Amino acid sequence: MPAQVEFDTIPQLFRRLCARYRGQERPVLRHKVRGEGWHDITWEGLEDRVQALAGYLHRQGVRKGDRVALLSENRPEWAVSDLATQLIGAANVSIYTSLPPSKVAYILRDAGAKVCIVSVPVQRKKVEEIAADCPQLEEVLVLSEVSESPPVPMTHWDEALEAGRTYWAEHEAELTAVSEGIRPDDMSALIYTSGTTGEPKGVVLTNRNFCSNVKAALQRVPFGEDDHHLSFLPLSHAFERTAGHTAVLAAGATISYAESIEAVSQNLQEVQPTLMISVPRMFEKVYNRVTKQASEGGTIQKKVFEWAVRVGERYAQAQQSNGTETGMLLRAQKALAHRLVFSKLHEKLGGNLRFAVSGGAALPEEIGTFFQAAGVTIIEGYGLTETAPVLTVNPMDAPRYGTVGHILPGVTVAIQPLDGEELAGSVSGSDYPTSLTTPEGEILVKGPNVMKKYWGRPEETRAAFDKEGWYHSGDVGQFVDGYLKITDRIKHMVVTEGGKNVYPGPIEESFKTKGWVNQIVVIGEGRPFLSALVVPEFESLRMRVRNEGVDASQYDDAALLELASVQSLFQDLFTAYNRDAAAHEKIRNFRLLADPFTVEEGTLTPTLKLRRSIIEEQHGDLIDAMYEEFGR
């Protein structure tokens, strides 16, 4: 569905949407107030807040091209801060709330942020701790209480809005002219990559980058005015920022902000969204929970579950083959399968979900197929921070799980084989759909959504683009019947001692559908064979142990992993995998870890990607021991 208004810049989008909905008292943002339930913010209320904050920032000297940092969870103030920053031509520098003070300081310094907006006390204290190391930081706006003796000038949010309203009223003509003067190639945001290796890089994204991407995405993804989105992925990530913020606003839909990640299950019941934007991990957890309950039920329950999945798969295939037409018997079977099995899954997701969008990492094919059988279509997409971010998305009426779909309009993607310079083929979104099939290679990109540059890194910017203007993604993939399939990151490729190239990503993804595995990292660079470090799913593991008659409460996590039955369980898991794996992809040894990989300890990026080099360094002795067992 197209956007509700025409636009070429974010300020233009915002002002035209406000004009479209003015006087309708139509909710645009919703948030939960403790003890009072959910509160609506109308378009009129949003316009007032955005103009007030824009007025305050301008009064304080923030001008076009300046950077305003935002250290906040998903909440209405995030949207207000972003839109106010855009309205005066400044750039939003959004920072993950999970980052430690040292990383926050790095981003504030590198971006040269003039103002920082912080949410709760724990985030404010981070900025207080590092303020002396950020000489360009002039002021901090605080959504919670202000410190008595701050190291940098601090102003409370409410006080800033009050002053800003007065300033806007007095300078409305001037500020309106500033807003109307923003051009498509002006910087809109500075988004810092997660940084699986080294320090994060600031990606300069323009109004054109975001606007072209939103308009293209809305041609493929049917967001509409009646839709309702529950926002819980970090808005500091390009995926949620574009898909769950700008695109939802452009569609005229409503955004509710989850109270926290922990509260998402409860909020789904309360909000009953029509669409959900998530990462694969959430779908994996739901899938593992549902399938485990079925496998541990009685024989009849297990057979009914398996029958329902088969019916759901046949129904989905019939719909894709014949449009919406399906046989009367199949429709009756699908209705029965829904009532007996899948209705509970729909209830857990709020009971009103039209479809879900998955991105940020690979969605295992098995999980996508299962949800489709259950009547919940997941359309998986692919992109990078540097591409604002969406490049591809699966079509609603013909998703092919295991791929990331078709190219968006206006975007061109090519495949460059890793062993040569000739492009194997390129696909433009205007060719959709296409039957092109190519060999595997690096994914190259051109389009109006591709970043302007890396902030302050001219050499790295030049290295990212070739002489023909293609942006080199660093991802490996291929086209299969016009659908793009991602293999892995080039830099993640493992070269074994025998010279075999192995991409660990697909192997790791294959274990995500196993109920016992929470996290896994495959090891093998320069080694004679592959091995793995595994963090189990302890809740499921303890249930398994209890069912075997062992009192699991007598063991902490580390002791639980030493039980012979637990070791045997995982040995069987790897034996089953190795049975069908190619010789160079077999995992010949493993170790179970009691402590998960986390952002705080540095083994995960803020977007929950593995920092492989740090993991291998931290667990070097354990890894060496796995190979020494085989005399290597």
N, C-alpha and C positions, 0 to 999 in steps of 0.2 A: 504494500500500500504506500502511496506517496506521502510525503510530509504534508502537514496541514497548511503550510505557507511556503512561498518561494523565498530562498535565502542563499547568500553567498558568504556571509560571516556569522559568527555566533551572536554578536550584538543585534544584527539584523533579524536573526531567527527569534531571539528573545522579544524584541520590541514588537514584531509582527504577531507573535503568538499572544502577547498581552493584549494587543488591539483586537485580535480575533475573539478572545474569550472575555473581554471586559464587559461587566454588567451581568454575567451569567452566574456569578457565585459558584463557579465550577472548581472542585478540588483538584489540585495538581500535586501537592506533597502531603504525606500523612506521617505522623510520628506518634509514638506512645508516650504519654506522660504518666509517671508512676502514680498509681492511685486514682487516676482520672480516665484511663482508657486512651483510645486513639483520637488524636486531634487533626483536623483538616486545615490546610493552608490553601486558600483559593489563589487563582491567578492574580487577583487584585492585591491580595496580601503578599504574594511573592514579589510583585512589581514594587510595592512600597518598600519592602526590606532590601531588595537589590539596589534600588535607587538610593536609599539611605546609606548603605555601606559604600556604594560607589562615590557618593558625595563626601563621605568621611575620608576615604582613601585619597581622593583628589585634594581635599583640604590639607591633608598631611603631606602633600608633595609627591604622591605617586603619579607617574606620568606614563605615557605610551612607551612600551619597551621595558619598563621596570618589572621586577619579579616580586610576586607576593607568594610567600610560602604558606602552605596549609597542612597543619599536623592535626588531623581530626578523623574520628570514625565516621561512618556513613550516618548522616543526620541532615535535617533541612538546612542547617547553617553551612554545610559543605556546599550545597547547591547555590545558596545565596552568595557565598564567598566567591565561588567560581564565576558566576554570572556577573557579579559586581566588578570583579577584576577584568573580565572581558569587556565590559561596558566602557571602561576608560582606556582600553588598549594595553593594559598590563598583561603579564603572563602568569598563569597559575603554576606554581611549583608544589605539587602535592606529594607529601612524604608519608610512607607507611608508618602507622602507629606502632608496629612491632619492632621497628629499628631501635637499637641502643643509642644513647646520647652521642657517642663518637661518630656514628654514621649520619645522624641528624646534622651534626656540626659540619661534616664533610659536604653534604648537599647544600646547606645554607651558605657556606663559604664559596663553593664552586659556582652556585647560581648567582651569588651576590644579591641575595634576597634583601629587600628594603624593609619589608614588614612580614611578620609571621603570625598567623592566626592559629591558636591552639585551643583544644577542647577541655578535657578533664585535667585535674591536678597532676596526674602522673605524667601527662604530656607536657604540661607547663613546667614541671620540675626539670625535665630533660633540657628544655631551652634555657632555663635559668642556669643550669650546670655548665652549659657551653657558650653562653652569650658572650663572654669575654673573648672567645676565640673567633667570633663572627663580627668583625669590625664594621661591615656594611649594614648590619641589622640595626635599624633605628627605633623600631617600636614593635611591641607584641600586643595583639588583641586576644583577650581571654574570654572563653565562653563560661568558665566557672569563676571561682573567687580569685581576686587579684592578690598577689603577695604584698606584704606590708613594706618590705624593703627590696624591691626587685633590682637586679643588676642592669636592667635595661628598661626604659619607659614602658609601662603596661597600662592598658586601658580596657575596661570591661566592655563586652559586646553591646550591652544595652545602652551604655553611655555613648559609645561610638555611633550607634544607629540614631540616637536622639540628636546628636550634634550633626550627623550627616543629613538628616531630613531637612534641618534648617538650611544647611549649606546647599543642598540640591534645589530647594525652593528659591533660594537667592541667585543661583547660577544655572538654572535649568537650561536656558538657551545655549550657554557655553558648553555644558556637559552633553547636551543632545548633539551638538555639532561634533564634539569629540567622538561620540559613539558612531555617528553617521560617517565619520572620516576613517574608520577602520577599514582596511583593505584586505582582500583574500590572502595576500602573501605576507601579511603581518603575523608575527609570532602570537600564538594563542596559549601554548603551554610548553613547559619544560618538564618532560617526564623522564625520570631516572630509571634506567634498566636495572633489573634485579642484580646483575653481576655475578654469574656463576663462577667467573674467574676475574680477579682483580677488582678495582674500584668501579662502581657503577658509572655509566656515561649518561650525560644529559642529552636527551633526544629533543631537538627543536621541531615542534609541530605547529603548523600555521593554521589559520582559519580555513584556508582552502583544503588542507589535509583532512581536517575533521568534517567539514561540510560536505565535501565530495564523498567521503566514506559513509556518512550517515544517509545521504540521499541514495547512494548505490545500494546500501544494505536494506533500506526500506523498500526497494524494488523487489527484493528477494524474500524478506522476512515480514510477515503480515501483522505488524504492530498497528493498532487502530485506536480511535478515540475511546472506545469502550473497554480497553485493556487496562489491567492493573498489575504492576510489577512490584514484587517484594525485593528490595535491594539489600544484599548482604555481602557480596564480593567487595573487596576494598576499592573505593573510588579512585584511589591513587594508582590503580592498575588501568592501563589503556583500554582493556576489554570492557570493564564495567563502566568506565568513564564514557566511552563512545556508545556502547550498546545499551547499558542500563541507565544512563543519564541523558545524554544529548539526543539519542535516537528515540527514546521513550517520550521525552519532552516534544520533539519534533512531530511525533505521531499524535500529540494531544492526549496521551494516556496519563495515568496517575501512578505516582511512585510512593510506596510505603517503605519506610526504613526499618529494618529489623533492629531489635534492641541490642542484639549481640549475636555472634555465631552460635553460642550455646542456646539462644532463645529461638532460633530459626524454626525448629519443629513446632513450637507453640505458636509462633507468629503466623506460620502457614495456615494453621487452623483458624486463627482470628481474622486474618486479612483475606483469605481465600483468593489468591491471585489468579489471573487468567494466563499469565506467562511467567516463566522463571528463567533466569540467566544464572548459570552455575558452572562450576568446574567438574571434571569427571569424578573427583574423589567423593563428592556428595552422592552421586548416582551409584558409585561403587559400594558405598556403605549401605544404602537402601537395598541394593541388589543382594549383597551378601547376607543382610539380616533376613530378607524375605526367603531366599533360597535355603538358608540354614534352618529356619523355622519349619519349612516344608520337609527337609531331609530328616529332621529329628522328630517329625510327627509319626503317626501310625501309618501302616501300609496303605490304607485307603486314602488318607489325607495326601500322601506322597503321590499316589496314582492320579488323584483328582487334579493336583497341582500340575503334574506333567501333561495331563490331558488339556488343561486350560491353556498352557503355554503353546501346545501344538495347534490348538484351535485359533489362538490369537495370531500366530505366525501365518496360518493359512488365510485368515481374514485380511491381514495386512497385505499379503501377496496378491490376493484377489482384488483388493482396492487399487493397488498400484497397476495391476494389469488391465482392469476394466473400469477405471475411474472410480466412481462411488458405488457402482453396481456390484452386488454380491448375491449369492443364492439365498433363498428363504431359509433352508436348513442351516447354512453356515451362519446366517444372522441370528437364528434362534440359539445355536450353540455358543456364539459369541456372547449373547445376552446372559446365558446361563453361566458361562465362564466368568463373566464380570461379577455376577451376583455371588457366586461361590468363592471366588479367589481374588479377583483384581479390585473389587470395590474397596477393600481395606487399604490397598496401596493408594488409590485415588483420594481416599479420606485423609491419609497421612500428608498428602500434598495439597490439602485444602479443599479438594472436591470440585474445583472450578477451573482446573488447569486446561488450557487449550493446547499448549505445546511448551517445550522447554528448549533452551539454547545452551549448548555446551561448548566451551573453549578453554584456552589456557594450557591445555595438555591433551594428549590423545585419549579418546574415549574407546575403551575396548569394544570390539565388534559384538562380542557376546552380550554385553550390557545394553548397547543400543538396540539390538534385536529383541532382547527380553522386554524392555520398556515399550517398544512398539507393539509387541504382542499383548502387553497389558493395556494398550490403548493410550499410552502416553508417548507421543512422537517427540523424539529429541533430534533437533537439527544441529549437527556439529559443524563448526566453522574453524577457520585457521587464519592466523595473522601474527604480526609482530608489532612491538611498540613502534618501531621505525616506519610502519605502514598505517598507523593511526586507528585501529590496527587491522581491520578485517580485510582479508584478501579473497577468501572463498567461504561458501556456505552450502550445505546440502539443501536441495529443494524439498519443500514440505511434502509434496505429493510423491516423491520418489527418492527418499534418503537411501544412500548406500553406506551402511555402517562398515567401518574399517577404512573409509575415505573421509576427506573433509569437504567434498562437494565440488561445485562449479565456481568458476571465477566470477567476481562481481563485475557489473557494468563499469566501463571506464578503466579497468585494470587489465594489464597484460602480464602473463606469467610464462616463463620459458624454463626449460630443463637443459642444463649443461652437464653432459656426462663427466664423471670425475676423471676419466682417463683421456679427455680431449677438449679442444676449444670450440668445436662446432656445436651449435645448439641443436638438440634433438627435436625440438619443436616448441612452438609458443602458442598460447591460447589467450584470446581477448574475451572479456566478458560479453562483448557484442556477438560472439560466436555461439553463445549458449543456446541449447546444449550442443556438444560435439562428440564425435566418436574417437577422438585422438587417443592413441596409446603410444607411450614412449618408453625407452629404457630409463633406468634409475640415474639420477644426477642431482646437482645442486639446483635449488629453486632460485630463479632470478626474477626480479619484479620491476615493472615500470607503471607509473600512473600518478594522478594528481594527489593521491593519498600518501605518497612516499615522502619521508621526512626531508626537511630543508638541509639539516646538517647535525653533527654532534656538537654540543655547546663547548666552545673553546678547544676543540680538538681537530684542527684542519687536516692533520696527517691521517687520522683515523677516518675522517669523512671521505677523503680521497680514496682510501683503501677500500671503503665500502661500495664504491661505484666503479665500474669498469669504463673504458674509453667510449663505449657505445651508450653509456648512461644507464645500464642495468644496475639495480641494487642487488648485491649478493647477500642472500638471506642467511647462509651458513647452514640451512636445513637441506636434508636430502629427501627426494621424493620422485614420483613419476605420475604420469597421467595413465589412467586405466579407463577406457571408454569415456573419456571426457571428464572423469572425476579425478581430482588430485588426491594422491595417497602419500602421506608423510612417512618416511622411514625413521629418521633420527637426525640429530645434529652432527655435522661433520666433525666438530671437535670432540664429540663423545665417542667417535669410532675407536674401537679397541683393536690394536694389531697384536696378535699373539706371537709368541716366540717362533712359531712355525710360519709366520707371515700371513696368517689368515685375518681378513678384515671382518670384524663383528660389530654390529650396532646393538648396544645393550638395551636401548629403549623398548623395542618390541618384545624382547624377552621379559623385561621387567613388567611390562603391561600385561603379559599373559598370566602372570602370577597375581595380578590385582583382583581377579575374579575368584580367587581361592579364599575361602572364608578365614583361613588361618594367617594370612599374610597382611600386615599393615603397611610395612615399607620394605623395599628390597633394593640393593644396589649390586650390580654384576661387576666383578673384577676380572682383569685378564691382560691388561697392557703389558707386553713384554714377557708374559708368563706362558708356561707350556699348555695351560688349559684354563677354562673359566671356573671361577668360584663365586660365592655370593655371601653377602652379609644380610641377614633378615631380622627385622623387628616384627615379632608376631602380633596378631590381634588378640590381646590378652583376655578380653572379656569372653570371646568365643573359646579360647584355649582353656580357661578355667571351667567353663561349662562342660567342655569335653572331659576334662579330668574328673570332675564331680560325677559325671555319668558313668565313669569307669570305677567308681567306688572310692576315690581318693579324696581326702579332706583338703581341698585346695587352699582353704584359709590358713593352713599351717605353713604355707610356703609364700615367700615374697616372689617378685617377678623373676629375679635372677635364679633363685633356687628351683622355681617351677621349670625353668628351661633345662635343668640338669636331669629331670626325671626321664627314665628310659623310654616311657611311653610317648613323651613329647618329642624326644629325639627321633624315635621311630616314625612318628607321624610325619615329620618334615622330611625324613629320609625317603619315605614312600612318595611324598609330594614331588621331590626332585627325580626319583626313579621313574615316576609316571611321565614327567616332562621329558627326561632323557630318552625315553623309549621312542619318541617320534622326532627328536631333534637331530639336526645334521651333526656329524662328528665334531666339527670345530665349535658348535654352539651348545654342546652338552655341558652341564654344570656338575663338576666332579667332586666338589667339596663345598661345605657351607658352615657358617657359624651363626648362632642365634644371639641377638643382642637384647638386653633387658631395657636399655634406654633408647627412646626414639630419637630420630634426627629432628632437630628443631631450628627455628630461625634464631632463637636466642643464643644457642651455642655455636652458630655459624655454619651448620651442616646443611641448612636449607636456605634458599633465597626467600624474600618476602612473599613471592608467589609460589612457594613450596616446591621449588625445583631443587634437585639434589646438587650440592656442591661436591662433586666427585673427588676432586683433588684433596679437599680438606678432610673428607671422610676417610680416604685412603691414608692420609697422613696421621689422623687421630687413631686409626685402628691398624697401623702398620705392623705391629708385633703379632696381632691376631691373624692378619692376612698372611704374613710370612709363615706362621705356624701351620696354616692350611696346606701350604705347598710343601713344607718340610715333612708332613705326614706321608707324602708320596716320594720323598727323597729328592725334592727339587728346591 
